[in-house]
Amino acid sequence: MDVGLKLVAAPTADPVTVSEIKEYARIDGTEQDMTIGNLIKAAREAAQSYQNRAYFTQTWELSFDSFPSMPVEIPRPPLQDLVSVKYIDIDGIEHTMDLNDFIVDKRSEPGRVMFKHGKCWPNVQLHPIDSVIFQFKAGYDNVNKIPYTVKLAYMVYITYFIDHPDADEPPKAFYTLLGADRMMPV
């Protein structure tokens, strides 16, 4: 079964700020602020990709080419909320399912979605590609919930690339800090 994952809305914040990085790296002045800001975004992409997690609230779509077996594991923990479940029939018409038909397990990592007792997929013929789409919100809703090892990994990543602008790989410490909470891809 082909599965797709697409970012719909990126997070609007990061676990660290330019000021925190400057304090950690002992950088004065504002000349490197734009570089630090860009490195924060790069650190987010690298860290989230390596850990298969979401740090701040973001919206994703998980798509399937057919109705998936239940429960469905939702990638990029922590799962905040299920936004919608849609399917596209053979005629290309999109249908939105009632969220009250589902149980959403936000405590597990990864989160899970399953039908309530007595509920099931409709008996319809589906469009052949990306016919079932789960839209969900993932990530922490508060910077204080993000593990400190993630924040430290950002700092290591950013200061390393400030000091080594021609480097093509983050330092080993970056991966070591993130390794303990790494999720396997769903």
ZADO-1210 file (C-alpha; in nm, 4 decimals, padded with zeros to 6 digits):
<atoms>
<atom x="00.0000" y="00.0000" z="00.0000" code="MET" pos="1"/>
<atom x="00.1504" y="00.3334" z="-00.1033" code="ASP" pos="2"/>
<atom x="00.1606" y="00.5929" z="00.1724" code="VAL" pos="3"/>
<atom x="00.2444" y="00.9617" z="00.1383" code="GLY" pos="4"/>
<atom x="00.3266" y="01.2303" z="00.3914" code="LEU" pos="5"/>
<atom x="00.3031" y="01.6007" z="00.3099" code="LYS" pos="6"/>
<atom x="00.3570" y="01.9098" z="00.5219" code="LEU" pos="7"/>
<atom x="00.0556" y="02.1410" z="00.4881" code="VAL" pos="8"/>
<atom x="00.1421" y="02.4143" z="00.7394" code="ALA" pos="9"/>
<atom x="00.4919" y="02.4552" z="00.8820" code="ALA" pos="10"/>
<atom x="00.5496" y="02.5565" z="01.2426" code="PRO" pos="11"/>
<atom x="00.5609" y="02.9285" z="01.3147" code="THR" pos="12"/>
<atom x="00.8179" y="02.9008" z="01.5958" code="ALA" pos="13"/>
<atom x="01.1296" y="02.7086" z="01.6923" code="ASP" pos="14"/>
<atom x="01.2645" y="02.5694" z="02.0202" code="PRO" pos="15"/>
<atom x="01.5446" y="02.8276" z="02.0260" code="VAL" pos="16"/>
<atom x="01.5691" y="03.1963" z="01.9402" code="THR" pos="17"/>
<atom x="01.8434" y="03.4002" z="01.7772" code="VAL" pos="18"/>
<atom x="01.9139" y="03.5589" z="02.1174" code="SER" pos="19"/>
<atom x="01.9564" y="03.2187" z="02.2855" code="GLU" pos="20"/>
<atom x="02.1970" y="03.1046" z="02.0140" code="ILE" pos="21"/>
<atom x="02.3971" y="03.4252" z="02.0420" code="LYS" pos="22"/>
<atom x="02.4231" y="03.3830" z="02.4186" code="GLU" pos="23"/>
<atom x="02.5240" y="03.0149" z="02.3861" code="TYR" pos="24"/>
<atom x="02.7838" y="03.0926" z="02.1168" code="ALA" pos="25"/>
<atom x="02.8981" y="03.4170" z="02.2830" code="ARG" pos="26"/>
<atom x="02.8202" y="03.6247" z="01.9756" code="ILE" pos="27"/>
<atom x="02.7835" y="04.0032" z="02.0086" code="ASP" pos="28"/>
<atom x="02.6285" y="04.2418" z="01.7577" code="GLY" pos="29"/>
<atom x="02.3677" y="04.1773" z="01.4909" code="THR" pos="30"/>
<atom x="02.5838" y="04.0970" z="01.1857" code="GLU" pos="31"/>
<atom x="02.5132" y="03.7244" z="01.2063" code="GLN" pos="32"/>
<atom x="02.1435" y="03.7423" z="01.2994" code="ASP" pos="33"/>
<atom x="02.0198" y="03.6501" z="00.9507" code="MET" pos="34"/>
<atom x="02.2675" y="03.3627" z="00.9257" code="THR" pos="35"/>
<atom x="02.1626" y="03.2372" z="01.2687" code="ILE" pos="36"/>
<atom x="01.7943" y="03.2630" z="01.1704" code="GLY" pos="37"/>
<atom x="01.8587" y="03.0556" z="00.8572" code="ASN" pos="38"/>
<atom x="02.0584" y="02.8007" z="01.0560" code="LEU" pos="39"/>
<atom x="01.7710" y="02.7688" z="01.3056" code="ILE" pos="40"/>
<atom x="01.5411" y="02.6688" z="01.0170" code="LYS" pos="41"/>
<atom x="01.8032" y="02.4278" z="00.8827" code="ALA" pos="42"/>
<atom x="01.8488" y="02.2771" z="01.2291" code="ALA" pos="43"/>
<atom x="01.4712" y="02.2278" z="01.2573" code="ARG" pos="44"/>
<atom x="01.4518" y="02.0475" z="00.9246" code="GLU" pos="45"/>
<atom x="01.7523" y="01.8284" z="01.0024" code="ALA" pos="46"/>
<atom x="01.6451" y="01.7461" z="01.3585" code="ALA" pos="47"/>
<atom x="01.2799" y="01.6766" z="01.2804" code="GLN" pos="48"/>
<atom x="01.3779" y="01.4662" z="00.9794" code="SER" pos="49"/>
<atom x="01.6297" y="01.2650" z="01.1817" code="TYR" pos="50"/>
<atom x="01.3936" y="01.2119" z="01.4756" code="GLN" pos="51"/>
<atom x="01.0768" y="01.1756" z="01.2639" code="ASN" pos="52"/>
<atom x="00.9072" y="01.4122" z="01.5085" code="ARG" pos="53"/>
<atom x="00.7372" y="01.7511" z="01.5108" code="ALA" pos="54"/>
<atom x="00.8548" y="02.0124" z="01.7600" code="TYR" pos="55"/>
<atom x="00.6022" y="02.2947" z="01.7270" code="PHE" pos="56"/>
<atom x="00.2452" y="02.2800" z="01.6014" code="THR" pos="57"/>
<atom x="00.2325" y="02.1941" z="01.2314" code="GLN" pos="58"/>
<atom x="-00.0247" y="02.0400" z="00.9998" code="THR" pos="59"/>
<atom x="00.0407" y="01.7280" z="00.7912" code="TRP" pos="60"/>
<atom x="-00.1464" y="01.5040" z="00.5500" code="GLU" pos="61"/>
<atom x="-00.1001" y="01.1286" z="00.5521" code="LEU" pos="62"/>
<atom x="-00.2372" y="00.9741" z="00.2328" code="SER" pos="63"/>
<atom x="-00.3090" y="00.6184" z="00.1229" code="PHE" pos="64"/>
<atom x="-00.3976" y="00.4696" z="-00.2150" code="ASP" pos="65"/>
<atom x="-00.6652" y="00.2500" z="-00.0517" code="SER" pos="66"/>
<atom x="-00.8503" y="00.2262" z="00.2772" code="PHE" pos="67"/>
<atom x="-00.5852" y="00.1422" z="00.5383" code="PRO" pos="68"/>
<atom x="-00.6191" y="-00.1219" z="00.8064" code="SER" pos="69"/>
<atom x="-00.7004" y="00.0094" z="01.1508" code="MET" pos="70"/>
<atom x="-00.5467" y="00.1336" z="01.3682" code="PRO" pos="71"/>
<atom x="-00.3527" y="00.3840" z="01.1580" code="VAL" pos="72"/>
<atom x="-00.0271" y="00.5036" z="01.3107" code="GLU" pos="73"/>
<atom x="00.0088" y="00.8792" z="01.2697" code="ILE" pos="74"/>
<atom x="00.3690" y="00.9885" z="01.2089" code="PRO" pos="75"/>
<atom x="00.5552" y="01.2915" z="01.3440" code="ARG" pos="76"/>
<atom x="00.4668" y="01.2691" z="01.7146" code="PRO" pos="77"/>
<atom x="00.3439" y="01.4085" z="01.9343" code="PRO" pos="78"/>
<atom x="-00.0033" y="01.3958" z="01.7805" code="LEU" pos="79"/>
<atom x="-00.2115" y="01.6972" z="01.8844" code="GLN" pos="80"/>
<atom x="-00.5336" y="01.6390" z="01.6962" code="ASP" pos="81"/>
<atom x="-00.6989" y="01.4714" z="01.4016" code="LEU" pos="82"/>
<atom x="-00.8282" y="01.7483" z="01.1730" code="VAL" pos="83"/>
<atom x="-01.0086" y="01.5455" z="00.9066" code="SER" pos="84"/>
<atom x="-01.0372" y="01.2116" z="00.7299" code="VAL" pos="85"/>
<atom x="-01.1332" y="01.2314" z="00.3642" code="LYS" pos="86"/>
<atom x="-01.1610" y="00.9882" z="00.0786" code="TYR" pos="87"/>
<atom x="-01.1965" y="01.0368" z="-00.2950" code="ILE" pos="88"/>
<atom x="-01.4269" y="00.8038" z="-00.4828" code="ASP" pos="89"/>
<atom x="-01.3726" y="00.6633" z="-00.8317" code="ILE" pos="90"/>
<atom x="-01.5563" y="00.9643" z="-00.9812" code="ASP" pos="91"/>
<atom x="-01.3098" y="01.2061" z="-00.8168" code="GLY" pos="92"/>
<atom x="-01.5599" y="01.3313" z="-00.5597" code="ILE" pos="93"/>
<atom x="-01.4110" y="01.4093" z="-00.2178" code="GLU" pos="94"/>
<atom x="-01.6031" y="01.2978" z="00.0914" code="HIS" pos="95"/>
<atom x="-01.5308" y="01.4024" z="00.4499" code="THR" pos="96"/>
<atom x="-01.5912" y="01.1440" z="00.7191" code="MET" pos="97"/>
<atom x="-01.7432" y="01.2252" z="01.0581" code="ASP" pos="98"/>
<atom x="-01.4639" y="01.2573" z="01.3153" code="LEU" pos="99"/>
<atom x="-01.7054" y="01.1245" z="01.5788" code="ASN" pos="100"/>
<atom x="-01.6638" y="00.7825" z="01.4118" code="ASP" pos="101"/>
<atom x="-01.2995" y="00.7661" z="01.5219" code="PHE" pos="102"/>
<atom x="-01.1002" y="00.7136" z="01.8395" code="ILE" pos="103"/>
<atom x="-00.7832" y="00.9246" z="01.8474" code="VAL" pos="104"/>
<atom x="-00.5002" y="00.8009" z="02.0687" code="ASP" pos="105"/>
<atom x="-00.2780" y="01.1024" z="02.1388" code="LYS" pos="106"/>
<atom x="-00.0849" y="00.9385" z="02.4232" code="ARG" pos="107"/>
<atom x="00.0948" y="00.6754" z="02.2176" code="SER" pos="108"/>
<atom x="00.4001" y="00.7533" z="02.0093" code="GLU" pos="109"/>
<atom x="00.3251" y="00.7433" z="01.7302" code="PRO" pos="110"/>
<atom x="-00.0376" y="00.8433" z="01.7803" code="GLY" pos="111"/>
<atom x="-00.3087" y="00.6151" z="01.6478" code="ARG" pos="112"/>
<atom x="-00.6503" y="00.6499" z="01.4902" code="VAL" pos="113"/>
<atom x="-00.9087" y="00.3748" z="01.4812" code="MET" pos="114"/>
<atom x="-01.2806" y="00.3342" z="01.4302" code="PHE" pos="115"/>
<atom x="-01.5225" y="00.3369" z="01.7199" code="LYS" pos="116"/>
<atom x="-01.7103" y="00.0138" z="01.7750" code="HIS" pos="117"/>
<atom x="-01.9511" y="-00.0545" z="01.4900" code="GLY" pos="118"/>
<atom x="-01.7949" y="00.1968" z="01.2489" code="LYS" pos="119"/>
<atom x="-01.5983" y="00.1109" z="00.9345" code="CYS" pos="120"/>
<atom x="-01.4899" y="00.2367" z="00.5944" code="TRP" pos="121"/>
<atom x="-01.7706" y="00.2947" z="00.3446" code="PRO" pos="122"/>
<atom x="-01.8244" y="00.0384" z="00.0709" code="ASN" pos="123"/>
<atom x="-01.7173" y="00.2481" z="-00.2284" code="VAL" pos="124"/>
<atom x="-01.4694" y="00.2181" z="-00.5105" code="GLN" pos="125"/>
<atom x="-01.1806" y="00.4596" z="-00.4588" code="LEU" pos="126"/>
<atom x="-00.9796" y="00.6857" z="-00.6840" code="HIS" pos="127"/>
<atom x="-00.6548" y="00.4948" z="-00.7580" code="PRO" pos="128"/>
<atom x="-00.4016" y="00.7447" z="-00.6104" code="ILE" pos="129"/>
<atom x="-00.3986" y="00.9301" z="-00.2756" code="ASP" pos="130"/>
<atom x="-00.7600" y="00.8343" z="-00.2218" code="SER" pos="131"/>
<atom x="-00.7653" y="00.8424" z="00.1611" code="VAL" pos="132"/>
<atom x="-00.6228" y="01.1462" z="00.3415" code="ILE" pos="133"/>
<atom x="-00.5783" y="01.1917" z="00.7156" code="PHE" pos="134"/>
<atom x="-00.5042" y="01.5544" z="00.8035" code="GLN" pos="135"/>
<atom x="-00.3582" y="01.6048" z="01.1495" code="PHE" pos="136"/>
<atom x="-00.1785" y="01.8499" z="01.3751" code="LYS" pos="137"/>
<atom x="00.1434" y="01.7418" z="01.5381" code="ALA" pos="138"/>
<atom x="00.4057" y="01.8942" z="01.7631" code="GLY" pos="139"/>
<atom x="00.4228" y="02.0529" z="02.1036" code="TYR" pos="140"/>
<atom x="00.1972" y="02.3494" z="02.1769" code="ASP" pos="141"/>
<atom x="00.4454" y="02.5057" z="02.4208" code="ASN" pos="142"/>
<atom x="00.8225" y="02.5597" z="02.4001" code="VAL" pos="143"/>
<atom x="00.8627" y="02.4346" z="02.7579" code="ASN" pos="144"/>
<atom x="00.7398" y="02.0878" z="02.6552" code="LYS" pos="145"/>
<atom x="01.0175" y="02.0408" z="02.3995" code="ILE" pos="146"/>
<atom x="01.2957" y="01.8236" z="02.5433" code="PRO" pos="147"/>
<atom x="01.6088" y="02.0164" z="02.6366" code="TYR" pos="148"/>
<atom x="01.8200" y="01.7725" z="02.4328" code="THR" pos="149"/>
<atom x="01.6443" y="01.9023" z="02.1203" code="VAL" pos="150"/>
<atom x="01.7257" y="02.2616" z="02.2122" code="LYS" pos="151"/>
<atom x="02.0866" y="02.1663" z="02.2823" code="LEU" pos="152"/>
<atom x="02.1066" y="01.9792" z="01.9499" code="ALA" pos="153"/>
<atom x="01.9950" y="02.3002" z="01.7740" code="TYR" pos="154"/>
<atom x="02.2662" y="02.4960" z="01.9537" code="MET" pos="155"/>
<atom x="02.5354" y="02.2407" z="01.8654" code="VAL" pos="156"/>
<atom x="02.4216" y="02.2334" z="01.5007" code="TYR" pos="157"/>
<atom x="02.4068" y="02.6116" z="01.4635" code="ILE" pos="158"/>
<atom x="02.7324" y="02.6970" z="01.6388" code="THR" pos="159"/>
<atom x="02.9118" y="02.4219" z="01.4451" code="TYR" pos="160"/>
<atom x="02.8009" y="02.5644" z="01.1103" code="PHE" pos="161"/>
<atom x="02.8850" y="02.9189" z="01.2203" code="ILE" pos="162"/>
<atom x="03.2377" y="02.8007" z="01.3050" code="ASP" pos="163"/>
<atom x="03.2627" y="02.5658" z="01.0017" code="HIS" pos="164"/>
<atom x="03.0632" y="02.7309" z="00.7189" code="PRO" pos="165"/>
<atom x="03.2043" y="02.4922" z="00.4560" code="ASP" pos="166"/>
<atom x="03.1084" y="02.1759" z="00.6467" code="ALA" pos="167"/>
<atom x="02.8646" y="01.9444" z="00.4750" code="ASP" pos="168"/>
<atom x="02.7597" y="01.7319" z="00.7755" code="GLU" pos="169"/>
<atom x="02.6468" y="01.8238" z="01.1281" code="PRO" pos="170"/>
<atom x="02.8735" y="01.7086" z="01.4105" code="PRO" pos="171"/>
<atom x="02.8237" y="01.3670" z="01.5701" code="LYS" pos="172"/>
<atom x="02.7012" y="01.5353" z="01.8917" code="ALA" pos="173"/>
<atom x="02.3930" y="01.6598" z="01.7023" code="PHE" pos="174"/>
<atom x="02.2852" y="01.3012" z="01.6258" code="TYR" pos="175"/>
<atom x="02.3848" y="01.1748" z="01.9694" code="THR" pos="176"/>
<atom x="02.1604" y="01.4309" z="02.1404" code="LEU" pos="177"/>
<atom x="01.8653" y="01.3401" z="01.9170" code="LEU" pos="178"/>
<atom x="01.9176" y="00.9640" z="01.9078" code="GLY" pos="179"/>
<atom x="01.7416" y="00.8657" z="02.2292" code="ALA" pos="180"/>
<atom x="01.3989" y="00.9995" z="02.1211" code="ASP" pos="181"/>
<atom x="01.4260" y="00.9022" z="01.7553" code="ARG" pos="182"/>
<atom x="01.1143" y="00.7463" z="01.6043" code="MET" pos="183"/>
<atom x="01.1321" y="00.4987" z="01.3207" code="MET" pos="184"/>
<atom x="00.9482" y="00.6220" z="01.0094" code="PRO" pos="185"/>
<atom x="00.5845" y="00.5136" z="00.9873" code="VAL" pos="186"/>
</atoms>
